[in-house]
Amino acid sequence: MPFETLKPEVTKIIADINLTREEKLQHICQLLQDHVSYYNWVGFYFANHETKTLHLGPYVGAETDHTVIPFGKGICGQVAESNANFVVPDVAAQDNYIACSFTVKSEIVVPLFVNGKNIGQIDIDSHVIDPFTAADERFLEFVNEQVATLY
């Protein structure tokens, strides 16, 4: 399903008054994993700025031991500090990468801003080398703009 087709589906989930915020995030993760063939793990991490850590929120995909990530550590931790998208075409080529599974070949992380503050991020792992394009970045920025309305 192309990104333009997924956008109204994301908006519909956000607007569903019968779902809690956690359920909405879970449904978004499931929607993305179900409809983008190379999105093999989709999840949200949320920042605790006092402890300078990220905490795993709703996700779909393989279980992960990485439920708390220090700022600066791994791709997610770097995005918590840089406030910028981070696309990793090949995780094996990254020095500061936290290995989740040998099946993960690439990753994209897009920060989530509320009122200009980075409160978290969407993190996507792929079992394919170098699948992410600028279109993925723009789409995930859209997803995060929608999610930001929940906060």
N, C-alpha and C positions, 0 to 999 in steps of 0.2 A: 504494500500500500504506500503510495507516494506521500511525502511529507504534507503537501497541500491538502490531501484527503484526511490525514491524521489530525490536522489542526482543529477542525470543528469537533472531532471526537474528544480531544483534550479539553476544549472549552466546555463541552457538555458535561464531562466528569466534574470539572471545577464548579459548575453551576448547580450540580445535583444536591438539593437541600436535604436529601435523605441519607447522605453519606457524611461521616466524620472527616476531619482533615486527614487523619491517618489512612482511612479507607480510600479517600480520593488519591492520595499519593500512591497507595498500593495499586489501585486501578490504572493509574497512569503508567507505572512501571510495567504492569502486565500488558497493557495496550502496546507499548513500545516494543517489548520483547516479542509479542505475538505477531507484529506487523512489519518489523524491520529485521530481515533475515540475519543480519550480522550483528544484531544487538543480543548478545548471549547472556549478559548479566546487567541489570538495570537497577540502580538504587540511589537513594538520597542520603547524604551525610549532612549533619547540622552542627554548627560551630558553638562551642562554649568558649567565649572570648576570655573569660576569667582564667580558665585552666589551659587555654591555648590548645584545645583538643577538638577533634571532629568525632561525632557520635553517629553510628549507623542508624538510619531510619528505615522506612519501608523499602523493600527491595524484592526482586524476583531473580532467580538463578541459583547457582550452587551456593551452599552455605559458605560463610566466610568467617575466619577467625579475627578479621580486622574490623572489630566493632568500635574500637576507639583508636584514632590516629592522631599523633601529635602534629601540630602545625609544623610545616617544613619537611615532614617525612613522607616519602612516596609522592606520587602524582597528586593525590588529593590534598595532602598536607602542603604541597607547594602552591596549589591553587588557593588554599586558605590564606596564604601570605601574599601572593602576587595579584589576586583579584582578577586574573585573566584566564581565558580558556587555555586548556593544555591538551593538545592532540599528540598522542604517542603512536606513530605508525608501526613501530616494532619495539615491544617492551624489552626485548633482549638487548637492545642497544642503549637502554637507559641506565645510568648509574644509580640514581635515587629512585628505584622502583621497588615496591613491596610486592613480591610474588604472591599471587592469590592461588593460582593453579597453573600447572604446566600447559593447560589448554588455552590460557589467555595469551593472545599474540599482540593485541593492540588495545588502546584505551583512549577515551575522550572524557574530559571533565570540564564542566561549564559551571561557573559560580552562580549562586542564587542571591540576588540583591533585594533587600527590602529597605526602602527609603535611603538608598545609597550605601547601605551597610551589607557586607557579605555575611549572610547568615548560614550559608551552607552551599551545597552543590549537588548536581546530578552527575553520576559516575556511570559510565558504560564500558563494559569489557567486551571484546570480540575475540572469537576463535580464528579470525582471519587477519592476515597481515595487511596493514594499510588500507582499510575500507572507508575511513572517515574523510569527508570532504567539507568544504565550506558550507554546503547545504545542510550537513548534519549540525554544524555549529549554529547556523541561523535557526534551524528548527528547535534545537535544544535551548537556545536563548528564548525563543517564543514560549516553549514549555515552562521555563523558569519564570518568565514574566507572568504567565497565568498562575503558577503556583504562588508567586509573591502576593497575589491578591488574597490569599488565605491567611496572611499574617498581618 
